[in-house]
Amino acid sequence: MKLTDTKRPRITGQNFPVVGIGASAGGLDAMKRLIKAIPADSGMAYVIVQHLSPDHPSSLPEILTQYTEIPVYEIINDINLAPDRIYIIPENTNLVAEDGLLKLHQRTRNERKNESIDIFFDSLAEVHQSFAIGIILSGTAFDGTFGLKKIKEIGGATLAQDPETAEFKGMPQSAIDTDIVDYVLPPELMPAQLLEIRKSYTTNLAYNEEGHLPKNEEEILLQIINLIFLRTGNDFRHYKQPTIRRRIARRMVINRKENLQDYYHHLRNDKSEQDALFNDFLIPVTYFFRDQSFFESLPRLAFPQLLQNTVNNNLRIWIAGCATGEEAYSLAIALHEYLAERNSDIKVQIFASDISEKCIAKARTAIYSAQDIQQVSQSRLNHYFTKRDGYYHINKVIRDMCIFAVHNFIKDPPFARIDLVSCRNVLIYLDSFLQNKVLSSFHYALKDKGILFLGKSESVNNAQNLFEPIGKHEKIYVRKFAAGRYIPEAFKPVNLSNRDKVEASDKKKSLASDFLKTASDILFTKYTPASVIVDEHLEIVHFHGDTSPFLLQSPGKPNFNILKMARDGISFELRNALTKLKKEAEPVIKENILVKNQPYLVSFEMILLPNPNKEEYYLILFAKKPLPDIDTENKIKSKNVDQLRIKELENELMQMREDIKRISEEQQTAFEELQTTNEELLSSSEELQAMNEELETSTEELQSNNEELICVNDELMDRQEQLISMRNYSESIIDTIREPLLIIDRDFFVKSANPAFYKYFETTEKETEGHSFFEIGDCHWDIPEFKELLFKMLDEKEAVHDFKVDTVCSGIGKKIMMVNARKILNAQPAGMILLAIEDITDLVTTNTLLTKKNQELQKYNNELEAFSAAASHDLQEPLRKIQMFSNRIIDNEKNLTESSLHNLERIRIASSNMSQLVTDLIGYSRINFIEKEYKRTDLNTLFKKIISDLKDQIAERNALITVSSLPQVNVIPYQIQQLFVNLIMNAVKYTKDDVTPQIKIEAEEPSKEEIVKIGGDPQINYAKINVIDNGIGFNTDFEEKIFDPFYRLHGNDQYSGSGLGLTIAKKIVSNHHGFIVGTSKINHGSTFSVYIPL
């Protein structure tokens, strides 16, 4: 049934689920099983999108109608959807959902093949939101995976056929591998699950997105959010409630819970479900170059201003909410392309953060599947990705630009001194309160005139005092000068209903471990001493606890230098402690420091923090105590203490004199004044400290703050784990290699060897390690030429390749060894050499025999070639004479009887057939002897020559030959010419005498399924050349046999021939690693398809 409906009024949505079903190869059987199990009153609409041939009308509606009572329609024009209907896409079109309608678009040549399912699923999610359901059935490749991501992101349900029940596993397995499928089922069990989902839309109050829930439901919703906070430490109260409700509702459907109360009880007792709900809240769905128009606008709007504001050739970028890394790598690629075009040497550092440890772990691997990179252009794939084992690895130049870390930009302190912040498609999930807080945080993180990227549905309407837009439509903003500050806000536990006391008691038991973690966090926050972390330039990168008794922000421009922020009396002691710590590398403790106008004494401890990088960081722990009561005696003692203290300071200043002299002349003058005038000690010291501070802080920019340090440390730890893993992996490989390997130092003493070495040379680790390589195994390795090569390799870093050694070893006898050696780069100690030894004794012996056999074979081939030439002449000459004399006798036919003429004609035909047979035999035997030189050949030019060579035979039968545009291929020209000559002559020969031979030669691109069907490799691209005729044809039972030598379907009395033409054709195609297939119907012509690798 064909359906067109353009007169109905448009609607913008439906209150029933719309099920999109995608299928390709092998999908018909799965669809039959699926729709057969759908009840007639399911209350859902079904839209089937299948990969169909663009050249043939589809009979799918008629087929499926036989398996269901539900009306089945093939779409013609725009239609409104209705429940309990099945809609089918016609051939050569794409289907989209727009404003509640199904709309057809003609597929163009420029569109990539087999993406019609993705196109429909994408629009289905956009229009129908949480009422969208996606199903992927049997098929190859991965169409539909991208569309399912969109449905998952918007809150819809996703299903895939169990690959074990699919004829082709590619499409369902692709979707399952991306972890976006809710249910994996055989087709016949899917309708029951769909009915469960349909039921949840009417009974699940969480789907009431806009309306208010009953009070008891609201309380349970808050309890769920609080439970997730206790589990993960992340507060979702200020996420948009419709989104949160959709995510909870989705999990309820998956867990078959009909109300919030039941789901809450299940959630409270199942930690894995808590993690699953948390991951659903995060919506970690992204892809490369999301919103292509946005990335196209960057070189025009954002990048020029970004480079203009760059300081010290460094560019710092923060990707907030990076998910699995695609956004970060996309921006890195786009920026790298822009900088490369301008030959810029700007150093780019991208900090990519996300709340999910699982997402960050994947991002750090920089490995993506084929379906992940669908949106990446081929040129970018070639330039920035490396394909290994079916997966795509981000190249090092891009990977090194990105640092990934777990970070919650809502509650954690932001990064500092950032040039660009990108937070796309995240704010849409936050309410206005969180949006304002996040935008304020981004404003604080950005430098003056820094740039902010947002998603296409996001804006800064609530923060127009902080940002202004660039361009009219792009979501790109520049930072305004304003007082931006980051204000951390603690989570306040949700008040639970008093009526749930019994449930609260159970909750205490199940969540004891969570409260212990929370208590530990509180103890760490409240009862550890106030402290700061400073870098080597004394810039504070992290605060902990209340530091106001010790540090104070000075008026004016913000300054985080600890000497500027320290209260009077503390800064001098901090500088002394730092000097002592740098010299001795031991913790420094300063006690009883008097603070000006404050009723307490200060103590602090300064510790050097270990850091694998060159930068130095220091931890300073502060403490205070009240001033003691001072009587007269204590005052005298205090004076003595002051004098001792002054003397101690003088000694410390004497030790610092030489360093201060090198800094500046003014500092030297100040130091001399301090040495002579104790009364001016404090003020002069402060002046000296100010001068020194200005000199030190002017040498380079401030380093990143504490979040950057955590980020870098996380990255280093992750890379260290990767290095350890790779080392273990490499050692495992070396241990399993069958060839002997050993490492020697620059003096040629053995450092280590693999098990294969010990086994082959029948020695032990004790007898090998620490001994000279030239002495081990009682082998004669001490060859002057070999030694010279090793010495040369140490000096010139050249490797030794395939050095052959004839040696005799005790236990294994006389052997011929092949030795390869390479200097190990960056080895400690330097000069280490890796030696690989291979026993080639059997190989040399075999090669010697093989050479001898090849010489003999060549001799036989030459003799055979000479014989073929002689045989061709000796056999053809008598045949030519027989034909010649027969023709002479026939020319004098008046002297012959009718019987004699008939016999002579038979002699002439038989000799002609015999001549053709000899020619074909010689040709067949020579296929492997002639030179096989492959050349890039234009088949259009080749066919012009063929037709020219056969013009007499073509004219004799008035044959019509049409040749379409043909590709260039890498072939042996002589053989390919012979191949198509045979096919064309067969087409002319095997056409009835009263029929004009019509032959078409055309090219097409075969599908992957077609290549698999004929036994080819789907990873290789083939050219397919069809030779189509209107001849007598042949029975399909003989499609394989016709290529056998001497196999003929017709006798010589009907059609002459040797029975070798197609045999020669198949031999030539095999020489080119291709395939030839013949199809035909009797009296309806034949088609011979030749597949040649491009």
PyMOL commands that set and color helices and strands:
alter all, ss='L'
color gray80, all
select helices_A, chain A and resi 27-36+60-65+116-131+145-154+163-165+170-177+187-203+205-207+215-232+241-254+260-268+271-282+292-301+303-308+326-341+357-365+378-384+396-399+427-429+432-445+461-463+498-510+512-527+562-565+571-584+632-663+665-676+678-697+706-736+755-760+765-768+776-778+784-796+841-891+893-895+898-926+939-949+951-957+973-989+1008-1013+1036-1038+1041-1043+1061-1071
alter helices_A, ss='H'
color red, helices_A
select strands_A, chain A and resi 2-3+18-23+45-50+72-75+79-80+85-88+93-98+101-106+132-136+157-161+183-185+314-320+347-354+367-368+385-388+391-394+402-406+418-423+446-454+467-470+476-479+531-535+540-544+588-594+600-609+617-626+741-744+750-753+800-809+813-823+833-839+935-938+960-963+968-971+998-1004+1022-1029+1075-1080+1086-1093
alter strands_A, ss='S'
color yellow, strands_A
deselect
rebuild
show_as cartoon
